[in-house]
């Protein structure tokens, strides 16, 4: 079996895919729709979160720069909605 050629996506496309997965709560469905592996989706999601934290500054940004992870993110639906709102504010949507 041969693999499909790699698709180069812009940062804006990646952001839209991550946002769609967060909004719908159906990551597997989003991954199938865009033909990406779930681990790639989660890597993009982690990069989005790290960028948002760095943009907001504070202790979270310092941990991101140091390569540490914030264990308080990703816990439950309320956290996801908060993440979406933070990311919207950072991007000015």
TORVOZA-994740 format. One record per atom (N, C-alpha, C, O): atom name; residue in three letters; residue number from 1; z, x, y. Coordinates in steps of 0.05 Angstrom, whole numbers, plus 32768, in hexadecimal, padded with zeros to 4 digits. Layout:
REM TORVOZA-994740
at|aa|i|w|u|v
CA|ala|NUM|Z|X|Y
...
This chain:
REM TORVOZA-994740
at|aa|i|w|u|v
N|unk|1|8000|8010|7FE8
CA|unk|1|8000|8000|8000
C|unk|1|8000|8011|8019
O|unk|1|800E|8025|801A
N|unk|2|7FF0|8009|802C
CA|unk|2|7FF0|8018|8045
C|unk|2|8000|800A|805A
O|unk|2|8003|7FF1|805A
N|unk|3|800C|801A|806C
CA|unk|3|801B|800E|8082
C|unk|3|8009|8006|8099
O|unk|3|7FF3|8011|809C
N|unk|4|8013|7FF3|80A9
CA|unk|4|8004|7FEB|80C1
C|unk|4|8007|8002|80D6
O|unk|4|801C|800F|80D6
N|unk|5|7FF3|8005|80E7
CA|unk|5|7FF6|8019|80FC
C|unk|5|800D|8012|810F
O|unk|5|8013|7FFA|8113
N|unk|6|801A|8026|8119
CA|unk|6|8030|8022|812C
C|unk|6|8026|8016|8146
O|unk|6|8012|801E|8151
N|unk|7|8035|8002|814F
CA|unk|7|802E|7FF5|8168
C|unk|7|8040|8001|817E
O|unk|7|8058|8001|817C
N|unk|8|8033|800A|8193
CA|unk|8|8042|8015|81AA
C|unk|8|8049|7FFE|81BD
O|unk|8|8037|7FF0|81C7
N|unk|9|8062|7FF9|81C1
CA|unk|9|806B|7FE3|81D2
C|unk|9|8077|7FEE|81EC
O|unk|9|8084|8003|81EC
N|unk|10|8072|7FE0|8201
CA|unk|10|807C|7FE8|821B
C|unk|10|809A|7FE1|821C
O|unk|10|80A4|7FD1|820C
N|unk|11|80A9|7FED|822E
CA|unk|11|80C5|7FE6|8231
C|unk|11|80C9|7FC8|8237
O|unk|11|80DC|7FBC|822E
N|unk|12|80B6|7FBD|8246
CA|unk|12|80B8|7FA0|824D
C|unk|12|80B5|7F8F|8234
O|unk|12|80C3|7F7B|8230
N|unk|13|80A2|7F97|8222
CA|unk|13|809F|7F88|8209
C|unk|13|80B8|7F8A|81F7
O|unk|13|80C0|7F76|81EB
N|unk|14|80C3|7FA2|81F6
CA|unk|14|80DC|7FA6|81E6
C|unk|14|80F2|7F95|81F1
O|unk|14|8101|7F88|81E2
N|unk|15|80F5|7F94|820C
CA|unk|15|8109|7F84|8219
C|unk|15|8106|7F67|8212
O|unk|15|8119|7F59|820B
N|unk|16|80ED|7F5C|8213
CA|unk|16|80E8|7F40|820D
C|unk|16|80EE|7F3A|81EF
O|unk|16|80F8|7F24|81EA
N|unk|17|80E8|7F4C|81DD
CA|unk|17|80EE|7F48|81C1
C|unk|17|810C|7F47|81BC
O|unk|17|8116|7F35|81AE
N|unk|18|811A|7F5A|81C8
CA|unk|18|8138|7F5A|81C5
C|unk|18|8144|7F41|81D1
O|unk|18|8155|7F34|81C5
N|unk|19|813B|7F39|81E9
CA|unk|19|8145|7F21|81F6
C|unk|19|8140|7F08|81E6
O|unk|19|8151|7EF7|81E4
N|unk|20|8128|7F06|81DA
CA|unk|20|8121|7EEF|81CA
C|unk|20|8134|7EEE|81B1
O|unk|20|813D|7ED8|81AA
N|unk|21|8139|7F05|81A5
CA|unk|21|814B|7F05|818E
C|unk|21|8168|7EFD|8196
O|unk|21|8175|7EEF|8187
N|unk|22|8171|7F06|81AD
CA|unk|22|818C|7EFF|81B6
C|unk|22|818D|7EE1|81BD
O|unk|22|81A1|7ED4|81B6
N|unk|23|8179|7ED7|81CB
CA|unk|23|817A|7EBB|81D3
C|unk|23|8179|7EA8|81BC
O|unk|23|8188|7E95|81BB
N|unk|24|8167|7EAE|81A9
CA|unk|24|8164|7E9C|8192
C|unk|24|817A|7EA0|817D
O|unk|24|8181|7E8D|816E
N|unk|25|8185|7EB8|817C
CA|unk|25|8199|7EBE|8167
C|unk|25|818C|7EC2|814B
O|unk|25|819A|7EC4|8137
N|unk|26|8171|7EC2|814B
CA|unk|26|8163|7EC4|8131
C|unk|26|8153|7EDF|8131
O|unk|26|813B|7EDF|8135
N|unk|27|8162|7EF4|812C
CA|unk|27|8156|7F0F|812D
C|unk|27|8141|7F12|8118
O|unk|27|812B|7F1D|811D
N|unk|28|8146|7F09|8100
CA|unk|28|8133|7F0D|80EA
C|unk|28|8118|7EFF|80F1
O|unk|28|8103|7F09|80EC
N|unk|29|811A|7EE7|80FC
CA|unk|29|8102|7ED8|8103
C|unk|29|80F3|7EE6|811A
O|unk|29|80DB|7EE7|8119
N|unk|30|8102|7EF1|812D
CA|unk|30|80F5|7EFF|8143
C|unk|30|80E7|7F18|8138
O|unk|30|80D1|7F1E|8141
N|unk|31|80F4|7F26|8126
CA|unk|31|80E8|7F3E|811A
C|unk|31|80CF|7F38|810B
O|unk|31|80BB|7F46|810D
N|unk|32|80CF|7F22|80FC
CA|unk|32|80B7|7F1A|80EE
C|unk|32|80A0|7F13|8101
O|unk|32|8089|7F1A|80FD
N|unk|33|80A7|7F04|8117
CA|unk|33|8093|7EFC|812A
C|unk|33|8085|7F14|8136
O|unk|33|806D|7F14|813A
N|unk|34|8094|7F29|813D
CA|unk|34|8089|7F40|814A
C|unk|34|8082|7F57|8136
O|unk|34|807A|7F6D|813F
N|unk|35|8086|7F52|811D
CA|unk|35|8080|7F65|8107
C|unk|35|808E|7F80|810C
O|unk|35|8082|7F95|810B
N|unk|36|80A9|7F7E|8111
CA|unk|36|80B9|7F97|8113
C|unk|36|80D0|7F95|80FF
O|unk|36|80D8|7F80|80F6
N|unk|37|80DA|7FAC|80F8
CA|unk|37|80F0|7FAE|80E5
C|unk|37|810A|7FA7|80F4
O|unk|37|810D|7FAD|810C
N|unk|38|811D|7F99|80E7
CA|unk|38|8136|7F92|80F4
C|unk|38|8145|7FAB|80FF
O|unk|38|8151|7FA9|8114
N|unk|39|8144|7FC1|80F1
CA|unk|39|8152|7FD9|80FB
C|unk|39|8145|7FE2|8115
O|unk|39|8154|7FED|8126
N|unk|40|812B|7FDF|8119
CA|unk|40|811E|7FE6|8132
C|unk|40|8128|7FD3|8148
O|unk|40|812D|7FDC|815F
N|unk|41|812A|7FB9|8142
CA|unk|41|8134|7FA5|8156
C|unk|41|8150|7FAD|815F
O|unk|41|8155|7FAE|8177
N|unk|42|8161|7FB4|814C
CA|unk|42|817D|7FBB|8153
C|unk|42|817E|7FD5|8163
O|unk|42|8190|7FD8|8173
N|unk|43|816C|7FE7|815D
CA|unk|43|816B|8000|816D
C|unk|43|8164|7FFA|818A
O|unk|43|8171|8004|819C
N|unk|44|8150|7FE9|818D
CA|unk|44|8148|7FE1|81A8
C|unk|44|815F|7FD2|81B6
O|unk|44|8164|7FD6|81CE
N|unk|45|816D|7FC1|81A7
CA|unk|45|8183|7FB1|81B3
C|unk|45|8199|7FC4|81BC
O|unk|45|81A4|7FC1|81D2
N|unk|46|819F|7FD9|81AC
CA|unk|46|81B4|7FEC|81B3
C|unk|46|81AB|7FFC|81CC
O|unk|46|81BC|8002|81DE
N|unk|47|8191|8002|81CE
CA|unk|47|8188|8010|81E6
C|unk|47|818A|7FFF|81FF
O|unk|47|8190|8009|8214
N|unk|48|8184|7FE5|81FC
CA|unk|48|8186|7FD2|8212
C|unk|48|81A3|7FD1|821B
O|unk|48|81A9|7FD2|8233
N|unk|49|81B5|7FCE|8208
CA|unk|49|81D2|7FCC|820F
C|unk|49|81DC|7FE6|821D
O|unk|49|81EB|7FE5|8230
N|unk|50|81D3|7FFD|8213
CA|unk|50|81DC|8016|821F
C|unk|50|81D1|8018|823B
O|unk|50|81DF|8022|824D
N|unk|51|81B8|8010|823F
CA|unk|51|81AD|8011|825A
C|unk|51|81BB|7FFE|826D
O|unk|51|81BF|8005|8284
N|unk|52|81C2|7FE7|8263
CA|unk|52|81D0|7FD3|8274
C|unk|52|81EC|7FDE|827C
O|unk|52|81F4|7FDC|8293
N|unk|53|81F9|7FEA|8269
CA|unk|53|8214|7FF5|826E
C|unk|53|8212|800C|8282
O|unk|53|8223|800E|8294
N|unk|54|81FE|801C|827F
CA|unk|54|81FB|8033|8291
C|unk|54|81F4|8029|82AD
O|unk|54|81FE|8034|82C1
N|unk|55|81E4|8014|82AF
CA|unk|55|81DD|8009|82C9
C|unk|55|81F5|7FFC|82D7
O|unk|55|81F7|7FFD|82EF
N|unk|56|8207|7FF1|82C7
CA|unk|56|821F|7FE4|82D3
C|unk|56|8234|7FF8|82DA
O|unk|56|8246|7FF2|82EA
N|unk|57|8233|8010|82CF
CA|unk|57|8246|8025|82D5
C|unk|57|8261|8020|82C8
O|unk|57|8263|800E|82B7
N|unk|58|8274|802F|82CF
CA|unk|58|828F|802C|82C4
C|unk|58|8293|803B|82AA
O|unk|58|8283|804C|82A2
N|unk|59|82A9|8034|829D
CA|unk|59|82B0|8042|8285
C|unk|59|829C|803D|826E
O|unk|59|8298|8050|825E
N|unk|60|8290|8026|826C
CA|unk|60|827D|8021|8257
C|unk|60|8265|8035|825A
O|unk|60|825C|803F|8246
N|unk|61|825D|803A|8272
CA|unk|61|8246|804C|8276
C|unk|61|824E|8068|826E
O|unk|61|823E|8077|8263
N|unk|62|8267|8070|8274
CA|unk|62|8270|808A|826D
C|unk|62|8270|808E|824F
O|unk|62|8268|80A3|8245
N|unk|63|8278|807A|8240
CA|unk|63|8278|807B|8223
C|unk|63|825B|807D|8219
O|unk|63|8256|808C|8206
N|unk|64|8249|806E|8225
CA|unk|64|822D|806F|821C
C|unk|64|8221|808B|8220
O|unk|64|8213|8096|820F
N|unk|65|8228|8097|8237
CA|unk|65|821D|80B2|823C
C|unk|65|8229|80C6|8229
O|unk|65|821C|80DA|8223
N|unk|66|8241|80C2|8221
CA|unk|66|824F|80D4|820F
C|unk|66|8246|80D0|81F2
O|unk|66|824E|80DF|81E0
N|unk|67|8236|80BB|81ED
CA|unk|67|822D|80B6|81D2
C|unk|67|8240|80A5|81C1
O|unk|67|823D|80A3|81A9
N|unk|68|8255|809A|81CE
CA|unk|68|8268|8089|81C0
C|unk|68|825E|806C|81C1
O|unk|68|824F|8065|81D3
N|unk|69|8267|805C|81AE
CA|unk|69|825F|8040|81AE
C|unk|69|8277|802F|81B6
O|unk|69|828E|8036|81B2
N|unk|70|8271|8018|81C2
CA|unk|70|8285|8005|81CA
C|unk|70|8288|7FF1|81B3
O|unk|70|8276|7FE1|81AE
N|unk|71|829F|7FF1|81A6
CA|unk|71|82A3|7FE0|818F
C|unk|71|82A8|7FC3|8196
O|unk|71|82AA|7FB2|8184
N|unk|72|82A9|7FBC|81B0
CA|unk|72|82AF|7FA1|81B7
C|unk|72|8296|7F90|81BA
O|unk|72|8299|7F77|81BD
N|unk|73|827F|7F9C|81B9
CA|unk|73|8266|7F8C|81BC
C|unk|73|825D|7F80|81A1
O|unk|73|8264|7F8B|818C
N|unk|74|824E|7F6B|81A3
CA|unk|74|8242|7F5F|818B
C|unk|74|8254|7F4E|817A
O|unk|74|824D|7F47|8164
N|unk|75|826C|7F46|8185
CA|unk|75|827E|7F36|8175
C|unk|75|827C|7F18|817D
O|unk|75|8289|7F0F|818F
N|unk|76|826C|7F09|816E
CA|unk|76|826A|7EED|8172
C|unk|76|8256|7EE4|8186
O|unk|76|824A|7EF4|8195
N|unk|77|8251|7EC9|8187
CA|unk|77|823D|7EBE|8198
C|unk|77|8244|7EC0|81B5
O|unk|77|8232|7EC4|81C6
N|unk|78|825D|7EBF|81BD
CA|unk|78|8265|7EC1|81D8
C|unk|78|825D|7EDC|81E4
O|unk|78|8255|7EDF|81FB
N|unk|79|8260|7EF1|81D3
CA|unk|79|8259|7F0C|81DC
C|unk|79|823B|7F0E|81E1
O|unk|79|8233|7F1C|81F3
N|unk|80|822C|7F02|81D0
CA|unk|80|820F|7F03|81D3
C|unk|80|8206|7EF6|81ED
O|unk|80|81F5|7F00|81FC
N|unk|81|8212|7EDF|81F3
CA|unk|81|820B|7ED1|820C
C|unk|81|8213|7EE2|8224
O|unk|81|8205|7EE3|8238
N|unk|82|822A|7EEF|8223
CA|unk|82|8233|7F01|8238
C|unk|82|821F|7F18|823B
O|unk|82|8218|7F20|8252
N|unk|83|8217|7F24|8225
CA|unk|83|8203|7F3A|8226
C|unk|83|81E9|7F31|8233
O|unk|83|81DE|7F40|8243
N|unk|84|81E0|7F19|822D
CA|unk|84|81C7|7F0F|8238
C|unk|84|81CB|7F0C|8257
O|unk|84|81B9|7F14|8266
N|unk|85|81E1|7F01|825F
CA|unk|85|81E5|7EFD|827C
C|unk|85|81E7|7F18|828B
O|unk|85|81DC|7F1B|82A1
N|unk|86|81F5|7F2B|827F
CA|unk|86|81F7|7F46|828B
C|unk|86|81DB|7F52|828E
O|unk|86|81D4|7F5D|82A3
N|unk|87|81CB|7F50|8278
CA|unk|87|81B1|7F5C|8279
C|unk|87|819E|7F4E|828D
O|unk|87|818E|7F5B|829A
N|unk|88|81A1|7F34|828F
CA|unk|88|8191|7F26|82A3
C|unk|88|8199|7F2F|82BF
O|unk|88|8187|7F33|82D0
N|unk|89|81B3|7F32|82C4
CA|unk|89|81BC|7F3B|82DF
C|unk|89|81B2|7F58|82E5
O|unk|89|81A9|7F5D|82FB
N|unk|90|81B2|7F69|82D1
CA|unk|90|81A9|7F84|82D5
C|unk|90|818B|7F85|82DC
O|unk|90|8183|7F94|82ED
N|unk|91|817C|7F74|82CE
CA|unk|91|815F|7F74|82D2
C|unk|91|8156|7F61|82E9
O|unk|91|813E|7F60|82F0
N|unk|92|8169|7F53|82F4
CA|unk|92|8162|7F41|830B
C|unk|92|8153|7F28|8303
O|unk|92|8144|7F1E|8314
N|unk|93|8157|7F1F|82EB
CA|unk|93|8149|7F06|82E2
C|unk|93|815A|7EEE|82E9
O|unk|93|8152|7ED7|82E4
